[in-house]
């Protein structure tokens, strides 16, 4: 980011450092979802507010998730609402990416889970 300074000083250059953090609930065999792409195995584990997740998510500016997770959450909004109090429990924007392949889509979801921008990246 470039600061134009004022009439008596030259412009100053500011470097903005960003951090990428990885936080996931993963089964002992290393999977996030079941073989049927379900995430409902997470709900019986207890109240998310009793975990480190609320402190973690308060520190981030945006989320990243795969398209399968995003689509599961939209398709199971009633279950998500029952368990979290909201059909889309995130207050941060989310970057959604599709599976790696010759062509895959990505989108950005707003605080209500609505896709607000999408693009396809050729492989």
C-alpha positions, 0 to 999 in steps of 0.5 A, a space after each residue: 500500500 502506498 501512502 502519498 505522504 504530504 507536500 513535505 515528505 516523500 511517499 512511504 511504502 507499507 508492507 502488509 503481512 498476511 498469515 494463512 492458518 489451517 484449522 479443521 475437524 478431522 477424523 482419526 483416519 484423516 478425513 473431513 467428511 464421510 465417504 458420502 461427503 457428510 459433515 453431520 458426524 461433527 455435531 455429536 461432538 459437543 458445543 463448538 463454543 467449548 472449543 478453541 474455534 471461536 477464538 480462532 475464527 475471531 482472528 481471521 478475515 476470511 475463510 477458505 473451504 472446498 466446494 463439497 463442504 460449501 454445497 453440503 452446508 447449503 443442502 443441509 441448512 436446517 441441520 446446520 441451523 439446529 446445531 449452530 443457530 444459523 443456516 450459515 454460521 459464518 460472519 466472515 466472507 468465505 473463499 470456495 474452491 472446487 476440486 482440482 481438475 482441468 477446469 474448476 470453479 471458485 466463488 466467494 460467499 458472503 456472510 449469509 452463504 450467498 455466492 457473490 462472485 464466481 470464476 472458472 480457472 482453466 487447468 
